[in-house]
Amino acid sequence: MKAKKKLVCKVNNNLGQLSTLLDQASDKASELKELLDQINNFEIEVEVKEDGLEIGESNEG
């Protein structure tokens, strides 16, 4: 009986750790999606002037 109780406690503890890891993975996935959205919205503007080439960056989103 004691071994069964110990096993149940260990399984519950492992499930708690798994839940925490899944929450962290979800947070990281959200951060990654945000970064990918920023990359997809990144634009480089090039304007030609009489005295040369001027390059500007913008990250409008």
PABA-52243 format. One record per atom (N, C-alpha, C): residue number from 0; atom name; x, y, z; residue in three letters. Coordinates in steps of 0.2 Angstrom, whole numbers. Example, Ala and Ser with C-alpha at 12.3 -4.5 7.8 and 13.67 -1.06 7.14 Angstrom:
[0,N,[66,-28,39],ALA];
[0,CA,[62,-22,39],ALA];
[0,C,[66,-16,39],ALA];
[1,N,[64,-11,35],SER];
[1,CA,[68,-5,36],SER];
[1,C,[64,0,39],SER];
This chain:
[0,N,[4,-6,0],MET];
[0,CA,[0,0,0],MET];
[0,C,[4,6,0],MET];
[1,N,[10,6,4],LYS];
[1,CA,[14,12,4],LYS];
[1,C,[17,13,-3],LYS];
[2,N,[19,8,-6],ALA];
[2,CA,[23,9,-13],ALA];
[2,C,[18,12,-18],ALA];
[3,N,[11,10,-17],LYS];
[3,CA,[6,13,-22],LYS];
[3,C,[5,21,-20],LYS];
[4,N,[5,23,-14],LYS];
[4,CA,[5,30,-12],LYS];
[4,C,[11,34,-15],LYS];
[5,N,[16,31,-14],LYS];
[5,CA,[22,34,-16],LYS];
[5,C,[22,35,-24],LYS];
[6,N,[20,30,-27],LEU];
[6,CA,[20,31,-35],LEU];
[6,C,[15,36,-37],LEU];
[7,N,[9,36,-34],VAL];
[7,CA,[4,41,-35],VAL];
[7,C,[7,48,-34],VAL];
[8,N,[10,49,-29],CYS];
[8,CA,[13,56,-27],CYS];
[8,C,[18,58,-33],CYS];
[9,N,[22,53,-35],LYS];
[9,CA,[28,54,-40],LYS];
[9,C,[24,56,-46],LYS];
[10,N,[19,52,-48],VAL];
[10,CA,[16,54,-55],VAL];
[10,C,[12,61,-54],VAL];
[11,N,[9,63,-49],ASN];
[11,CA,[6,69,-48],ASN];
[11,C,[12,75,-48],ASN];
[12,N,[17,74,-45],ASN];
[12,CA,[23,78,-46],ASN];
[12,C,[25,79,-53],ASN];
[13,N,[26,74,-56],ASN];
[13,CA,[28,74,-63],ASN];
[13,C,[23,78,-68],ASN];
[14,N,[17,76,-66],LEU];
[14,CA,[12,80,-70],LEU];
[14,C,[12,87,-69],LEU];
[15,N,[13,89,-63],GLY];
[15,CA,[14,96,-61],GLY];
[15,C,[20,99,-65],GLY];
[16,N,[25,96,-65],GLN];
[16,CA,[31,98,-69],GLN];
[16,C,[30,99,-76],GLN];
[17,N,[26,94,-79],LEU];
[17,CA,[25,94,-86],LEU];
[17,C,[20,100,-88],LEU];
[18,N,[15,101,-83],SER];
[18,CA,[11,107,-84],SER];
[18,C,[15,113,-85],SER];
[19,N,[20,114,-80],THR];
[19,CA,[24,120,-80],THR];
[19,C,[28,121,-86],THR];
[20,N,[31,115,-89],LEU];
[20,CA,[35,115,-95],LEU];
[20,C,[30,117,-101],LEU];
[21,N,[24,115,-101],LEU];
[21,CA,[20,116,-106],LEU];
[21,C,[18,124,-106],LEU];
[22,N,[17,126,-101],ASP];
[22,CA,[15,133,-100],ASP];
[22,C,[21,138,-103],ASP];
[23,N,[27,136,-101],GLN];
[23,CA,[33,139,-103],GLN];
[23,C,[34,139,-111],GLN];
[24,N,[33,133,-113],ALA];
[24,CA,[33,132,-121],ALA];
[24,C,[28,136,-124],ALA];
[25,N,[22,137,-121],SER];
[25,CA,[17,141,-124],SER];
[25,C,[19,148,-125],SER];
[26,N,[22,150,-119],ASP];
[26,CA,[24,157,-119],ASP];
[26,C,[30,159,-124],ASP];
[27,N,[35,154,-125],LYS];
[27,CA,[40,155,-129],LYS];
[27,C,[37,154,-137],LYS];
[28,N,[32,150,-138],ALA];
[28,CA,[29,150,-144],ALA];
[28,C,[26,157,-146],ALA];
[29,N,[23,160,-141],SER];
[29,CA,[19,166,-142],SER];
[29,C,[25,172,-144],SER];
[30,N,[30,171,-140],GLU];
[30,CA,[36,176,-142],GLU];
[30,C,[39,175,-149],GLU];
[31,N,[39,169,-151],LEU];
[31,CA,[42,167,-157],LEU];
[31,C,[37,170,-163],LEU];
[32,N,[31,169,-162],LYS];
[32,CA,[26,171,-167],LYS];
[32,C,[26,179,-167],LYS];
[33,N,[27,182,-162],GLU];
[33,CA,[28,190,-162],GLU];
[33,C,[34,192,-166],GLU];
[34,N,[39,188,-165],LEU];
[34,CA,[46,190,-168],LEU];
[34,C,[45,188,-176],LEU];
[35,N,[42,183,-177],LEU];
[35,CA,[41,181,-184],LEU];
[35,C,[36,186,-188],LEU];
[36,N,[31,189,-184],ASP];
[36,CA,[27,194,-187],ASP];
[36,C,[31,200,-188],ASP];
[37,N,[35,202,-184],GLN];
[37,CA,[39,208,-185],GLN];
[37,C,[44,207,-191],GLN];
[38,N,[47,201,-192],ILE];
[38,CA,[51,200,-197],ILE];
[38,C,[47,201,-204],ILE];
[39,N,[41,198,-204],ASN];
[39,CA,[36,198,-210],ASN];
[39,C,[34,205,-212],ASN];
[40,N,[34,210,-207],ASN];
[40,CA,[32,217,-208],ASN];
[40,C,[38,221,-209],ASN];
[41,N,[44,219,-209],PHE];
[41,CA,[50,223,-209],PHE];
[41,C,[50,225,-217],PHE];
[42,N,[52,232,-218],GLU];
[42,CA,[52,235,-224],GLU];
[42,C,[59,238,-225],GLU];
[43,N,[62,238,-230],ILE];
[43,CA,[68,243,-232],ILE];
[43,C,[66,248,-237],ILE];
[44,N,[67,254,-236],GLU];
[44,CA,[65,259,-241],GLU];
[44,C,[71,262,-244],GLU];
[45,N,[71,262,-250],VAL];
[45,CA,[77,265,-254],VAL];
[45,C,[75,271,-258],VAL];
[46,N,[78,276,-258],GLU];
[46,CA,[76,282,-261],GLU];
[46,C,[82,285,-265],GLU];
[47,N,[82,286,-271],VAL];
[47,CA,[87,288,-275],VAL];
[47,C,[87,296,-276],VAL];
[48,N,[92,299,-274],LYS];
[48,CA,[93,306,-274],LYS];
[48,C,[98,308,-279],LYS];
[49,N,[98,314,-281],GLU];
[49,CA,[103,317,-286],GLU];
[49,C,[110,316,-284],GLU];
[50,N,[112,317,-278],ASP];
[50,CA,[119,316,-275],ASP];
[50,C,[120,309,-273],ASP];
[51,N,[116,304,-274],GLY];
[51,CA,[118,298,-272],GLY];
[51,C,[112,294,-269],GLY];
[52,N,[113,288,-266],LEU];
[52,CA,[108,284,-264],LEU];
[52,C,[107,284,-256],LEU];
[53,N,[101,285,-254],GLU];
[53,CA,[100,285,-247],GLU];
[53,C,[96,279,-245],GLU];
[54,N,[98,275,-240],ILE];
[54,CA,[94,269,-238],ILE];
[54,C,[91,270,-231],ILE];
[55,N,[85,269,-230],GLY];
[55,CA,[82,270,-223],GLY];
[55,C,[78,263,-222],GLY];
[56,N,[78,262,-215],GLU];
[56,CA,[74,256,-213],GLU];
[56,C,[68,258,-209],GLU];
[57,N,[63,254,-210],SER];
[57,CA,[57,255,-206],SER];
[57,C,[54,249,-203],SER];
[58,N,[51,249,-198],ASN];
[58,CA,[48,243,-195],ASN];
[58,C,[41,244,-193],ASN];
[59,N,[37,246,-198],GLU];
[59,CA,[30,248,-197],GLU];
[59,C,[26,242,-196],GLU];
[60,N,[21,242,-192],GLY];
[60,CA,[17,236,-191],GLY];
[60,C,[11,237,-188],GLY];
